[in-house]
Amino acid sequence: MTVYQKFFGCLLTFSLLAACHNNPAPATATSPAGSDSSGIREETIAFPADSVDIHAFVVYNDSVKGRRPAILVLPEWWGMNDYPKMRARMLAKLGYVAMAVDVYGGGRVTENPDTAGVWAATLYRHPERAKARIDAAIDRLKTYDNVDTSKIGAIGYCFGGGVLLNTVRLGDDLKGVVSFHGTLLGTPARKGVLRTKILVCHGNADKFVTPAMVAEFKKQMDSIGADYTFVGYDSATHAFTNPASTATGQKYHMPIAYNGKADTASWEAMKGFFAGLFK
């Protein structure tokens, strides 16, 4: 049994309860920002939340004037490596203010799946901690003069997608979230608590998020009349959006691989989702 199989099997046994809200504190550190010739401006910041220091990568097009929607980017279970930063840059080129968020705290990053599994499992077992950290990131985004504070969404990959779904089922204040090949089950779906519009982009060949899990997720969403869209991509496995996933899968004997067709299609679906949401 691979570490992925052990981890996702353990998720089914977790009893996830409703969370309390932690009020985030102001930012504690900011690195010098820089801009390239296209007007893309980048900065690395840190701020406290839930007893840890959250590191974040903020990027936006400084040549675009006025307030605009903002989107959080939550990483895979490896932590905030170059991949979520790359996605944040792509969002900035679309006109958004983007913030890639280190949900673990302390800027931790690993290439070891055993380590990643331990870190991720902690936040799956304690979704209120993840919510407090995401709430702090939302509050930090709202301090930017170029952010329309009424139009904040989020995207997440694998672990990050699952964390987002857990968080909005706890009632987080996000207009919309997109989960790319994320885990689906966790915190309970409750009518009146889940207020966020959801897009799920799922690989139909995912060995870890099984058809039974998909069916249960849809059942829970339908039972409360949730506003969600579920899109499945044939032949796409877990981690299908990350170009590095094929090599990672081969190295650690995991059934994950990049699928360029599904990656492109899911990104286009996300673009349409936010365009409609923030119009």
C-alpha positions as CSV (number, residue, x, y, z in Angstrom):
1,M,0.0,0.0,0.0
2,T,1.4,3.4,-1.0
3,V,1.6,6.4,1.3
4,Y,-1.1,8.0,-0.8
5,Q,-3.4,5.0,-0.3
6,K,-2.8,5.1,3.5
7,F,-3.4,8.8,3.7
8,F,-6.7,8.8,1.7
9,G,-7.9,5.7,3.6
10,C,-7.3,7.6,6.8
11,L,-9.3,10.5,5.6
12,L,-12.4,8.4,5.7
13,T,-12.0,7.8,9.4
14,F,-11.7,11.4,10.5
15,S,-14.6,12.9,12.4
16,L,-14.6,16.5,11.3
17,L,-16.5,19.0,13.5
18,A,-17.7,22.5,13.0
19,A,-15.1,25.2,13.7
20,C,-14.8,28.4,15.6
21,H,-13.4,31.6,14.0
22,N,-10.1,33.1,14.9
23,N,-9.6,36.8,14.3
24,P,-6.3,37.2,12.4
25,A,-3.7,39.8,13.4
26,P,-2.1,42.3,11.1
27,A,0.8,41.4,8.8
28,T,4.2,41.1,10.5
29,A,6.6,41.1,7.6
30,T,6.8,42.1,4.0
31,S,9.6,41.6,1.5
32,P,10.5,44.3,-1.1
33,A,8.1,44.0,-4.1
34,G,9.3,44.0,-7.6
35,S,7.7,44.6,-11.1
36,D,8.6,43.3,-14.5
37,S,8.2,45.1,-17.8
38,S,4.6,44.0,-18.2
39,G,3.5,45.6,-15.0
40,I,3.3,42.3,-13.0
41,R,4.2,43.1,-9.4
42,E,5.2,40.4,-6.9
43,E,5.8,40.4,-3.2
44,T,6.3,37.9,-0.4
45,I,4.6,38.6,2.9
46,A,4.1,36.9,6.3
47,F,1.3,37.3,8.9
48,P,0.3,35.4,12.0
49,A,-2.8,33.1,12.2
50,D,-3.7,30.2,14.4
51,S,-0.4,30.4,16.3
52,V,1.8,30.1,13.1
53,D,3.2,32.6,10.7
54,I,1.6,32.3,7.3
55,H,3.8,33.0,4.3
56,A,2.1,34.3,1.2
57,F,3.1,35.2,-2.4
58,V,1.0,38.1,-3.8
59,V,1.0,39.1,-7.4
60,Y,-1.0,41.5,-9.6
61,N,-0.8,43.7,-12.6
62,D,0.2,47.1,-11.4
63,S,-0.6,48.7,-14.8
64,V,-4.3,47.9,-14.2
65,K,-6.0,50.7,-12.3
66,G,-8.8,50.5,-9.8
67,R,-10.2,47.7,-7.6
68,R,-10.5,44.2,-9.0
69,P,-11.5,40.7,-7.7
70,A,-8.9,38.7,-5.8
71,I,-8.2,35.0,-5.7
72,L,-6.4,32.8,-3.1
73,V,-4.4,29.9,-4.3
74,L,-4.0,26.9,-2.0
75,P,-1.2,24.4,-2.8
76,E,-1.0,20.6,-3.1
77,W,0.2,18.8,0.0
78,W,3.8,19.5,-0.8
79,G,3.4,23.1,0.5
80,M,3.9,26.4,-1.2
81,N,6.5,25.5,-3.8
82,D,6.8,27.0,-7.3
83,Y,3.6,25.4,-8.6
84,P,1.0,27.6,-6.7
85,K,3.2,30.6,-7.4
86,M,3.0,29.9,-11.1
87,R,-0.8,29.6,-10.9
88,A,-0.9,32.9,-9.0
89,R,1.1,34.6,-11.8
90,M,-1.4,33.2,-14.4
91,L,-4.3,34.6,-12.4
92,A,-2.5,38.0,-12.2
93,K,-2.2,38.0,-16.0
94,L,-6.0,37.5,-16.2
95,G,-6.4,40.7,-14.2
96,Y,-6.9,39.3,-10.7
97,V,-5.0,40.1,-7.5
98,A,-3.7,36.6,-6.6
99,M,-2.3,35.3,-3.3
100,A,-0.7,31.9,-3.0
101,V,-1.1,30.9,0.6
102,D,1.2,28.7,2.8
103,V,-1.6,26.9,4.7
104,Y,0.9,24.9,6.8
105,G,2.6,28.0,8.2
106,G,6.3,28.7,8.5
107,G,6.8,28.4,4.7
108,R,7.2,24.6,5.0
109,V,7.8,22.7,1.7
110,T,8.7,19.1,1.2
111,E,9.2,16.6,-1.6
112,N,8.7,13.7,0.7
113,P,5.2,12.2,0.5
114,D,5.4,10.7,4.0
115,T,6.1,14.2,5.4
116,A,3.5,15.8,3.3
117,G,0.9,13.2,4.4
118,V,1.6,14.0,8.1
119,W,1.3,17.8,7.6
120,A,-1.9,17.5,5.5
121,A,-3.6,15.0,7.8
122,T,-3.3,17.5,10.7
123,L,-5.3,20.1,8.9
124,Y,-7.8,17.5,7.7
125,R,-8.3,16.4,11.3
126,H,-8.6,20.0,12.5
127,P,-10.3,21.9,9.7
128,E,-10.9,24.8,12.0
129,R,-7.2,25.5,11.9
130,A,-7.2,25.6,8.2
131,K,-10.3,27.9,8.3
132,A,-8.5,30.3,10.7
133,R,-5.5,30.5,8.4
134,I,-7.6,31.1,5.3
135,D,-9.7,33.7,7.1
136,A,-6.4,35.5,8.0
137,A,-5.4,35.4,4.3
138,I,-8.8,36.8,3.3
139,D,-8.4,39.6,5.8
140,R,-4.9,40.4,4.6
141,L,-6.1,40.5,1.0
142,K,-8.7,43.0,2.0
143,T,-6.0,45.5,3.1
144,Y,-4.8,45.9,-0.6
145,D,-6.1,49.1,-2.1
146,N,-6.6,47.4,-5.5
147,V,-8.8,44.6,-4.2
148,D,-12.6,44.7,-4.5
149,T,-13.4,43.3,-1.0
150,S,-16.8,42.0,-2.1
151,K,-15.3,39.8,-4.8
152,I,-12.8,37.3,-3.3
153,G,-12.6,33.7,-4.4
154,A,-10.1,30.8,-4.1
155,I,-8.7,27.9,-6.0
156,G,-7.0,24.8,-4.6
157,Y,-5.1,21.8,-5.8
158,C,-5.4,18.3,-4.4
159,F,-5.0,18.9,-0.7
160,G,-5.6,22.6,-1.2
161,G,-8.9,21.8,-3.0
162,G,-10.0,19.6,-0.2
163,V,-9.1,22.2,2.4
164,L,-11.2,24.8,0.5
165,L,-14.2,22.5,0.4
166,N,-13.9,21.8,4.1
167,T,-13.6,25.5,4.9
168,V,-16.6,26.7,2.8
169,R,-18.7,24.0,4.4
170,L,-17.8,25.6,7.7
171,G,-19.3,28.8,6.4
172,D,-16.3,30.8,5.1
173,D,-16.9,34.1,3.4
174,L,-15.7,33.4,-0.2
175,K,-17.8,34.2,-3.2
176,G,-16.7,31.1,-5.1
177,V,-14.1,28.3,-4.9
178,V,-12.6,25.9,-7.5
179,S,-11.2,22.6,-6.5
180,F,-8.8,20.9,-8.9
181,H,-8.5,17.2,-8.3
182,G,-9.2,17.8,-4.6
183,T,-10.5,15.5,-1.9
184,L,-14.2,15.8,-1.7
185,L,-15.4,14.5,1.7
186,G,-14.8,16.0,5.2
187,T,-16.8,18.6,7.0
188,P,-20.5,18.2,6.8
189,A,-22.6,20.0,4.2
190,R,-25.2,22.1,6.1
191,K,-27.9,24.3,4.6
192,G,-27.5,27.9,5.5
193,V,-23.9,27.4,6.4
194,L,-22.5,26.6,3.0
195,R,-23.0,29.9,1.1
196,T,-20.2,29.7,-1.5
197,K,-20.6,28.8,-5.1
198,I,-18.4,25.7,-6.0
199,L,-16.7,24.3,-9.1
200,V,-15.1,20.9,-8.8
201,C,-12.7,19.8,-11.6
202,H,-12.1,16.1,-11.1
203,G,-10.1,13.4,-12.9
204,N,-12.4,10.5,-13.7
205,A,-9.4,8.2,-13.5
206,D,-8.5,9.3,-10.0
207,K,-7.5,6.3,-8.0
208,F,-7.8,8.1,-4.6
209,V,-11.0,10.1,-5.0
210,T,-13.2,7.1,-6.0
211,P,-16.6,7.1,-7.8
212,A,-18.2,6.2,-4.4
213,M,-16.7,9.4,-2.9
214,V,-17.9,11.4,-5.9
215,A,-21.4,10.0,-5.5
216,E,-21.4,10.8,-1.7
217,F,-20.2,14.3,-2.3
218,K,-22.9,15.0,-4.9
219,K,-25.5,13.5,-2.6
220,Q,-24.5,15.8,0.2
221,M,-24.4,18.9,-2.0
222,D,-27.8,18.0,-3.5
223,S,-29.3,17.4,-0.1
224,I,-28.9,21.0,0.9
225,G,-29.4,22.6,-2.5
226,A,-25.8,23.7,-2.8
227,D,-24.8,25.9,-5.8
228,Y,-22.1,23.7,-7.3
229,T,-20.9,22.4,-10.7
230,F,-19.0,19.1,-11.0
231,V,-16.9,18.5,-14.1
232,G,-15.1,15.2,-14.7
233,Y,-12.3,14.7,-17.2
234,D,-11.9,11.3,-18.8
235,S,-8.4,9.7,-18.5
236,A,-7.3,12.3,-16.0
237,T,-5.8,11.0,-12.8
238,H,-5.1,12.7,-9.4
239,A,-2.9,15.7,-9.8
240,F,-3.7,16.0,-13.5
241,T,-3.0,19.8,-13.7
242,N,0.6,19.7,-12.4
243,P,3.3,19.1,-15.2
244,A,5.6,17.7,-12.5
245,S,3.1,15.0,-11.4
246,T,4.2,12.4,-14.0
247,A,7.8,12.3,-12.7
248,T,6.6,12.5,-9.1
249,G,4.3,9.6,-9.7
250,Q,7.0,7.5,-11.2
251,K,9.5,8.3,-8.5
252,Y,7.2,7.5,-5.6
253,H,5.1,4.8,-7.4
254,M,1.9,6.8,-7.2
255,P,-0.9,6.7,-9.8
256,I,-0.7,10.4,-10.7
257,A,0.2,12.0,-14.0
258,Y,-0.1,15.2,-15.9
259,N,-2.9,15.5,-18.5
260,G,-2.5,18.5,-20.7
261,K,-5.9,18.3,-22.2
262,A,-7.7,18.2,-18.8
263,D,-5.4,20.9,-17.4
264,T,-6.3,23.3,-20.2
265,A,-10.0,22.4,-20.1
266,S,-10.2,22.8,-16.3
267,W,-8.4,26.2,-16.4
268,E,-10.8,27.4,-19.1
269,A,-13.7,26.2,-16.9
270,M,-12.3,28.1,-13.9
271,K,-11.9,31.3,-16.1
272,G,-15.6,31.0,-17.1
273,F,-16.6,30.3,-13.5
274,F,-15.0,33.4,-12.1
275,A,-16.0,35.6,-15.0
276,G,-19.6,34.8,-14.4
277,L,-19.2,35.1,-10.6
278,F,-17.5,38.5,-10.7
279,K,-19.4,40.2,-13.6
